Amino acid sequence: MKLREFLQKEIFLLPGLVGLGVFLYALIYTIYMSFFRYKLGFTEPTFIGLQNFVSLFNDEIFRTAVFNTIYFVIVATTLELLYGILLASLLYWSKYRYLFLPLMLVPMLLPAVNIVVIWRFLLHPDYGIVNIFLKSIGLSPIDPLNDPTWAMPTIILMDAWQMTPFVMIIILAGLSTVPREIVTAARLDGANKFQLTTKILLPLTKNVIMAVLLLRLIDAFRIFAKVQLLTRGGPGIATETLELQIYNRGVRGLEIGFGSAMSVIFILLAMVVIIPYMIMVIRGWRR
């Protein structure tokens, strides 16, 4: 009877265990192939040890891709978190938040293709709305997507425009769970809205803020679609990222060894960034 009860409960874990097994197999195989020189359909796998990793770190394009990925993750996540906290705090105190909230969530609902089309139209050097406005006030038109200095910041702004509503709605939900009795008592003691927000509401939703930061860090590494559709890594290599490099060399170029080595580095980089925040979140939940 106990065995039957155990199977009836644990059988629901089977799909998750199967998925975990497939992931672990793919991960182990990727690590294994990273030690080989192998171009699919052209050469046989040849064991070369760490040569793939040495070649990658001597490659200027790859180093630029690593820097751009880290730059995007840090700046985009920080911007989205700060702006999301600001918007959530403003909406918390607004009487009309149920009117504004659906409109502010629209960018988050759009797929990457739609986002790219919108921003290409906004920033087009000839008929984009931004340049039409600049010309109307006597300023020179801009073309940030073809400017190595401004291409990556433009992608960051695009990502922030789309994903800040996600941060905002999660933090707003956390603020809404703070007992009204605490807020009422603080207001009776003379606290204004700014003091209530910074001294009471936000500290009490610290775990929610840490959790949404972790989610955005994880998701920020997956910027392939936006970069590929908007700039394809250009101009030059100004917006080249690790995901784009893996796609170009491992998928399109069929360089399985190089692609596997880059994937291993990508995973290690993500773990270095994400694991400290994950530990902080878990510790916060236990308190």
C-alpha positions in Angstrom: 0.0 0.0 0.0 2.8 2.4 0.9 4.5 1.7 -2.4 1.3 2.4 -4.3 0.8 5.7 -2.5 4.4 6.7 -3.1 4.0 6.0 -6.8 0.7 7.8 -7.0 2.4 11.0 -5.6 5.8 10.9 -7.2 4.6 9.9 -10.7 3.7 13.6 -11.2 7.5 14.4 -10.9 8.2 12.2 -13.9 7.8 14.8 -16.7 10.0 17.2 -14.8 12.7 14.5 -14.3 12.6 13.6 -17.9 13.1 17.2 -18.9 15.9 17.5 -16.4 17.5 14.4 -17.8 17.4 15.7 -21.3 18.9 19.0 -20.2 21.7 17.3 -18.3 22.5 15.1 -21.3 22.7 18.1 -23.6 24.8 20.0 -21.1 27.3 17.1 -20.7 27.5 16.5 -24.4 28.1 20.3 -25.0 31.0 20.2 -22.5 32.4 17.1 -24.1 32.2 18.5 -27.7 33.9 21.8 -26.5 37.2 19.8 -26.4 37.0 18.8 -30.1 37.6 20.5 -33.4 34.5 19.5 -35.4 32.8 21.2 -38.4 29.6 19.3 -39.1 29.6 17.7 -42.5 33.2 18.7 -43.4 35.5 17.2 -40.8 35.5 14.4 -38.2 35.7 15.2 -34.5 39.4 15.7 -33.5 40.3 16.0 -29.8 42.3 19.2 -29.2 41.9 19.8 -25.4 41.5 23.4 -24.4 42.5 24.8 -27.8 39.0 26.0 -28.6 38.9 28.1 -25.4 42.4 29.5 -26.0 41.4 30.5 -29.6 38.2 32.1 -28.4 39.9 34.3 -25.8 42.4 35.4 -28.5 39.6 36.4 -30.8 38.7 40.1 -30.6 35.1 39.5 -31.8 34.5 37.0 -29.1 36.0 39.3 -26.4 33.7 42.1 -27.6 30.7 39.8 -27.5 31.5 38.8 -23.9 31.8 42.5 -22.9 28.6 43.5 -24.8 26.7 40.7 -23.1 27.9 41.7 -19.6 27.3 45.4 -20.4 23.7 44.7 -21.6 22.8 42.5 -18.6 24.1 44.9 -16.0 22.8 48.1 -17.5 19.5 46.9 -18.7 18.6 45.0 -15.5 19.6 48.0 -13.3 17.6 50.4 -15.5 14.6 48.2 -15.5 14.7 47.6 -11.8 15.0 51.2 -10.8 12.4 52.5 -13.3 10.1 49.6 -12.4 10.3 50.5 -8.7 9.6 54.1 -9.5 6.6 53.3 -11.6 5.2 50.7 -9.1 5.5 53.3 -6.3 3.8 56.0 -8.3 1.0 53.6 -9.3 0.6 52.4 -5.7 -0.4 55.9 -4.6 -2.4 56.8 -7.8 -6.2 56.7 -7.7 -6.2 56.0 -11.4 -3.8 53.1 -11.5 -6.4 50.7 -12.9 -6.8 53.0 -15.8 -3.0 53.4 -16.5 -2.0 49.9 -15.7 -3.4 48.1 -18.8 -1.8 50.7 -21.1 1.6 50.4 -19.5 1.6 46.6 -19.8 1.1 46.7 -23.6 4.9 46.7 -24.5 5.5 43.6 -22.4 2.8 41.7 -24.4 4.3 42.4 -27.8 6.7 39.8 -29.4 10.3 40.8 -30.3 9.5 41.2 -34.0 6.8 43.8 -33.2 9.1 45.6 -30.8 11.9 45.8 -33.4 9.5 47.1 -36.1 8.2 49.8 -33.8 11.7 51.0 -32.9 13.0 50.8 -36.5 10.1 53.1 -37.5 10.7 55.5 -34.5 14.4 55.8 -35.3 14.4 55.8 -39.1 16.8 58.6 -40.2 14.4 59.9 -42.9 10.8 59.3 -41.8 11.1 58.2 -38.1 9.0 60.1 -35.6 12.0 60.9 -33.5 13.9 62.6 -36.3 10.8 64.4 -37.6 10.5 65.9 -34.1 14.2 66.8 -34.0 14.0 68.5 -37.4 10.9 70.4 -36.3 12.9 72.0 -33.5 15.9 72.7 -35.6 18.2 69.8 -34.5 20.1 67.4 -36.7 18.6 63.9 -37.3 20.1 60.9 -35.5 20.7 57.4 -36.6 21.7 55.5 -33.4 21.3 52.0 -34.9 24.2 52.7 -37.4 26.3 54.5 -34.8 28.8 52.2 -32.9 28.6 54.4 -29.8 24.8 54.4 -29.5 23.7 51.1 -31.0 24.0 49.1 -27.8 22.4 51.8 -25.6 19.5 51.9 -28.0 19.0 48.2 -27.7 19.1 48.6 -23.9 16.5 51.3 -24.1 14.3 49.2 -26.3 14.6 46.2 -23.9 13.8 48.5 -20.9 10.7 49.9 -22.7 9.4 46.4 -23.2 10.4 44.7 -19.9 10.1 47.5 -17.3 6.3 46.8 -17.1 7.1 43.2 -16.0 9.2 44.5 -13.1 6.6 47.2 -12.3 3.7 44.7 -12.0 5.5 42.3 -9.8 6.7 45.0 -7.4 3.3 46.6 -7.4 1.8 43.3 -6.4 4.3 43.1 -3.6 3.5 46.6 -2.4 -0.2 45.7 -2.4 0.4 42.9 0.0 1.7 45.2 2.8 -1.0 45.4 5.5 -2.9 48.6 5.3 -2.8 48.8 9.1 1.0 49.4 9.0 0.6 52.2 6.4 -2.3 53.8 8.3 -0.3 53.7 11.6 2.7 55.4 9.9 0.5 58.1 8.4 -1.0 58.8 11.8 2.6 59.3 13.0 3.1 62.0 10.4 4.9 60.1 7.6 4.3 61.4 4.1 4.0 59.3 1.0 7.7 59.5 0.2 8.7 58.4 3.7 6.1 55.6 3.6 7.4 54.3 0.3 11.2 54.4 1.1 11.0 53.5 4.9 8.1 51.0 5.0 6.7 49.8 1.7 9.9 49.0 -0.2 11.8 47.5 2.7 8.8 45.2 3.4 8.8 44.1 -0.2 12.6 43.4 -0.3 12.2 39.7 -1.1 9.9 40.5 -4.0 12.3 43.0 -5.4 15.2 40.5 -5.1 13.1 37.8 -6.8 12.2 40.0 -9.7 15.8 41.1 -10.0 16.8 37.5 -10.3 14.2 36.8 -13.0 15.3 39.8 -15.0 19.0 38.8 -14.7 18.2 35.3 -16.1 16.1 36.7 -18.9 18.5 39.5 -19.8 21.0 36.9 -21.1 18.5 35.9 -23.8 18.8 38.9 -26.1 19.4 37.0 -29.3 16.1 37.8 -31.0 16.3 41.6 -30.5 19.9 41.9 -31.6 19.6 39.6 -34.5 16.4 41.4 -35.8 17.6 44.9 -35.1 21.3 45.2 -35.9 22.6 41.6 -36.6 25.6 42.5 -34.3 26.4 45.7 -36.2 27.4 48.3 -37.0 30.7 46.4 -37.2 30.7 44.4 -34.0 29.3 47.1 -31.8 26.3 44.9 -30.7 27.8 41.5 -31.1 26.7 39.2 -28.2 27.6 35.7 -27.0 24.2 34.3 -28.2 24.8 35.8 -31.6 28.3 34.4 -31.8 27.0 30.9 -30.8 24.4 31.2 -33.5 26.7 32.5 -36.3 29.6 30.0 -35.6 27.8 27.0 -34.1 24.6 27.0 -36.0 25.2 28.8 -39.3 28.9 28.0 -39.5 28.4 24.4 -38.3 31.5 24.8 -36.1 30.3 22.4 -33.4 33.5 22.5 -31.4 33.7 26.3 -31.3 29.9 26.6 -30.7 30.1 24.2 -27.8 33.0 26.0 -26.2 31.2 29.4 -26.5 28.1 27.7 -25.0 30.1 26.5 -22.0 31.6 30.0 -21.5 28.1 31.5 -21.8 26.7 29.1 -19.1 29.6 29.8 -16.8 29.2 33.6 -17.2 25.5 33.4 -16.5 26.2 31.3 -13.4 28.8 33.8 -12.1 26.2 36.6 -12.4 23.1 34.8 -11.3 24.1 32.5 -8.5 25.1 35.2 -6.0 21.7 36.9 -6.4 20.0 33.5 -6.2 21.7 32.9 -2.8 20.6 36.3 -1.6 17.0 35.6 -2.6 16.9 32.2 -0.9 18.4 33.6 2.3 15.8 36.4 2.2 13.0 33.9 1.9 14.2 31.9 4.9 14.2 34.9 7.2 
